[in-house]
Amino acid sequence: MEQYRNQTFDKEREFYGKHDIIVDHCRFDGPADGESALKECSNIQVNDCLFNLRYPFWHDTGLLIRNSEMTELCRAALWYSEDITIEGTKLHGIKALRECRNVHMKNCDIVSQEFGWSVQGITMEHCSNISEYFMMRSDHLHFDDVTLKGKYSFQYITDSQFINCNFDTKDAFWHAKNVYVKDSVIKGEYLAWYSENITFENCTIIGTQPLCYCKGLRLINCRMIDTDLAFEKSEVEAVLTEPVISIKNPKAGKIIVPEVRELIMDDPAAQGKVITAVPVKHS
């Protein structure tokens, strides 16, 4: 493989169309301010590099990035690429990953608004994320030990799994389908409205008005903290381990919970059953 080491590149499309190269301890920065440094490339290894210019990895195939940094000025770093591995890397530019396939990320630090749109197949391990509209319209996500802070995450995703994660996020999982979340903490308002076939197992759910207008919703041994007006118009099967502030008009199914401070059943179409160990205050 052709190797480049300890150099600085700033020209437009510096490596356009190249194959089988290693780029090691290099900088993509400088007065020429060139974009799209590694566009239309294949079988590329990038180690310990700095990217301070826009659109470096578009339409690439077979890409390995290790221990590198993409700054705030490195906008839209990876688009329309496939067979990607990213390890130990900072991705700090807006829209860092979109329209990609078969992505593996490990030990990465992501600060990127609108990250991960329309990605098909992404595995993420031991990564931290700060983002809004995170992973929108993506499918086949497999996350393990991932943290997220930011609003409007995982909207319209499908066929995905999240294990041992911690999400501080508002309006998460809206319109999501076929999702499994286990051993995780999800904090934020209006969780998973309009979702379909979503399961939470051994999870902690925090925040107002969660899980409304859902179909095929399941909760297995979950805690719900500071949650009120939960399950409105939802088809739900739930076993909850701690008291809930209020439940409102579940459409169908059964909710088993130690205590509900207030049960609101003022819609004749609401046929869901709520089973408690403590008498329920109805309104």
C-alpha positions in Angstrom: 0.0 0.0 0.0 1.1 3.5 -0.8 2.0 5.5 2.4 1.9 9.2 3.3 3.3 10.2 6.7 3.9 13.5 8.6 2.6 15.7 5.8 0.1 18.6 5.5 -2.5 18.7 2.7 -4.8 21.6 1.8 -5.6 21.2 -1.9 -9.0 20.4 -3.4 -9.5 16.6 -3.8 -6.0 15.9 -2.8 -6.4 12.1 -2.9 -9.3 11.9 -5.3 -10.0 8.4 -6.5 -7.0 6.8 -4.9 -7.0 3.2 -3.7 -4.9 1.2 -1.2 -3.3 4.0 0.7 -2.2 4.6 4.3 -2.3 8.2 5.7 -0.4 8.4 9.0 0.1 11.4 11.3 -1.0 13.9 8.6 -2.9 17.2 8.7 -5.6 18.3 6.3 -5.5 22.0 6.8 -4.0 25.1 5.3 -4.5 28.3 3.2 -5.7 26.6 0.0 -8.8 25.5 2.0 -9.5 22.5 -0.3 -12.5 20.3 0.1 -13.2 16.6 -0.4 -9.6 15.3 0.3 -10.3 11.6 0.0 -13.4 11.5 -2.2 -14.2 8.4 -4.3 -11.5 6.4 -2.6 -11.3 2.7 -1.6 -9.3 0.6 0.9 -8.0 3.6 2.9 -6.3 3.6 6.3 -6.1 6.8 8.3 -4.1 6.9 11.6 -3.5 9.9 14.0 -4.6 12.5 11.5 -6.2 16.0 11.9 -9.0 17.1 9.6 -9.8 20.8 9.6 -11.4 21.0 6.1 -14.8 20.1 4.7 -16.2 16.8 3.3 -13.1 14.6 3.5 -14.7 11.1 3.1 -17.5 11.1 0.5 -18.3 8.1 -1.7 -15.6 5.9 -0.1 -15.5 2.1 0.3 -13.4 0.3 2.8 -12.3 3.0 5.2 -10.5 2.6 8.5 -10.0 5.7 10.7 -8.1 5.5 14.0 -7.1 7.9 16.7 -7.9 11.0 14.6 -9.7 14.3 15.0 -12.3 16.0 12.9 -12.7 19.6 14.1 -15.7 21.9 14.0 -14.6 23.1 10.6 -14.7 19.6 9.2 -18.3 19.7 8.1 -20.2 16.7 6.7 -17.2 14.4 7.1 -18.6 11.1 6.0 -21.4 10.9 3.4 -22.4 8.2 0.9 -19.7 5.8 2.1 -19.7 2.1 3.2 -17.7 -0.5 5.1 -16.4 2.0 7.6 -14.6 1.4 10.9 -13.9 4.4 13.2 -12.0 4.0 16.5 -10.8 6.4 19.1 -11.7 9.4 17.0 -13.3 12.8 17.7 -16.0 13.8 15.2 -16.9 17.4 16.1 -18.2 18.8 12.8 -21.9 19.2 12.0 -23.6 16.4 10.1 -20.6 14.2 10.5 -22.1 10.9 9.2 -25.0 10.5 6.8 -26.3 8.2 4.0 -23.6 5.5 4.9 -23.7 1.7 5.2 -22.1 -0.9 7.4 -20.4 1.4 10.0 -18.6 0.3 13.1 -17.6 2.9 15.7 -15.8 2.3 19.0 -14.5 4.6 21.7 -15.4 7.8 19.8 -16.3 11.3 21.0 -19.0 12.7 18.8 -20.2 16.4 19.0 -22.2 16.7 15.8 -25.6 18.2 15.2 -27.8 16.1 12.9 -25.5 13.1 13.1 -26.3 9.8 11.5 -29.2 10.5 9.2 -30.3 7.7 6.8 -27.5 5.3 7.9 -28.1 1.6 7.1 -26.4 -0.6 9.7 -24.3 1.0 12.4 -22.6 -0.6 15.4 -21.5 1.8 18.2 -19.6 0.8 21.3 -18.4 2.9 24.2 -19.1 6.2 22.5 -20.3 9.5 23.8 -22.6 11.8 21.7 -23.8 15.3 21.8 -26.3 15.9 19.0 -29.8 17.0 18.0 -31.9 15.0 15.6 -29.4 12.1 16.2 -29.7 9.1 13.8 -32.9 10.2 12.2 -34.4 7.7 9.6 -31.7 5.1 10.1 -32.0 1.4 10.5 -30.3 -1.6 12.0 -28.6 0.3 14.9 -26.8 -1.8 17.5 -25.5 0.3 20.4 -23.7 -0.9 23.5 -22.5 1.4 26.3 -23.4 4.6 24.5 -24.3 8.0 26.0 -26.3 10.8 24.3 -27.2 14.3 25.2 -29.5 16.2 22.8 -33.1 16.5 21.6 -35.1 14.7 18.9 -33.1 11.5 18.8 -33.8 8.2 17.0 -36.9 9.5 15.2 -38.2 7.2 12.4 -35.5 4.5 13.1 -36.3 0.8 12.5 -35.0 -2.6 13.5 -32.6 -1.5 16.2 -31.2 -2.5 19.6 -29.7 -0.6 22.5 -28.0 -2.2 25.5 -26.5 -0.5 28.6 -27.0 3.0 27.3 -27.7 6.4 28.9 -29.8 8.8 26.9 -30.6 12.4 28.1 -32.9 13.4 25.2 -36.3 14.9 24.5 -38.8 13.5 21.9 -36.8 10.3 21.4 -37.9 7.3 19.4 -40.8 9.1 17.7 -42.3 6.9 15.0 -39.7 4.2 15.7 -40.5 0.6 14.7 -39.1 -2.7 15.9 -36.8 -1.4 18.6 -35.4 -3.2 21.7 -33.9 -1.3 24.6 -32.4 -3.1 27.6 -30.6 -2.1 30.9 -30.6 1.5 29.9 -31.6 4.9 31.2 -33.8 7.2 29.1 -34.4 10.7 30.4 -36.5 13.3 28.7 -40.0 14.4 27.8 -42.5 12.8 25.4 -40.7 9.5 24.9 -41.5 7.3 21.9 -44.8 8.8 20.8 -46.3 7.1 17.7 -43.8 4.2 18.0 -44.6 0.6 17.0 -43.3 -2.6 18.4 -40.8 -1.0 20.9 -39.7 -3.0 24.0 -38.0 -1.6 27.1 -36.5 -4.2 29.5 -34.9 -3.4 32.9 -34.9 0.2 31.9 -35.3 3.5 33.9 -37.6 6.0 32.2 -37.6 9.6 33.4 -39.8 12.5 32.3 -43.3 13.7 31.6 -45.8 12.2 29.2 -43.9 9.2 27.9 -45.1 6.4 25.6 -48.3 7.9 24.1 -50.0 6.8 20.9 -47.9 3.6 20.7 -48.7 0.3 19.1 -47.2 -3.0 20.3 -45.5 -1.3 23.3 -43.9 -3.6 26.0 -42.2 -2.7 29.3 -40.6 -5.5 31.2 -39.5 -4.8 34.8 -39.0 -1.0 34.2 -38.8 1.9 36.6 -40.7 5.1 35.7 -39.5 8.2 37.6 -41.2 11.6 37.5 -43.5 10.3 34.8 -47.1 11.6 34.5 -49.9 11.3 31.9 -48.2 8.1 30.7 -49.5 5.7 28.0 -52.2 7.9 26.5 -53.9 6.2 23.6 -51.3 3.4 23.6 -51.6 -0.4 23.2 -49.4 -1.6 26.0 -48.3 -4.6 28.0 -46.2 -3.4 31.0 -44.8 -4.6 34.3 -43.5 -1.6 36.3 -41.5 -1.9 39.5 -42.1 1.5 41.1 -45.1 3.8 41.6 -46.1 6.2 38.7 -47.5 9.7 39.2 -50.3 9.3 36.6 -51.6 7.2 33.8 -54.0 8.5 31.2 -56.4 6.7 28.9 -54.4 3.6 27.8 -56.1 2.4 24.7 -55.6 -1.4 25.2 -53.6 -3.9 27.1 -52.5 -4.3 30.7 -50.3 -2.3 33.0 -49.1 -3.9 36.3 -47.7 -1.3 38.7 -47.3 -1.1 42.5 -49.1 2.2 42.7 -50.6 5.0 40.5 -51.3 8.3 42.3 -53.9 9.2 39.7 -55.6 7.2 36.9 -57.3 9.3 34.3 -59.9 7.4 32.3 -62.1 10.0 30.7 -62.2 8.6 27.2 -64.7 5.9 26.5 -62.4 4.3 23.9 -59.7 3.7 26.5 -60.0 0.0 27.4 -56.5 -0.6 28.9 -56.4 -2.3 32.3 -54.3 -0.9 35.2 -53.6 -3.4 38.0 -52.1 -2.0 41.2 -51.3 -3.2 44.7 -52.6 0.1 46.2 -56.1 1.4 45.5 -56.2 3.9 42.6 -57.5 7.4 42.7 -59.6 7.8 39.6 -60.4 11.1 37.8 
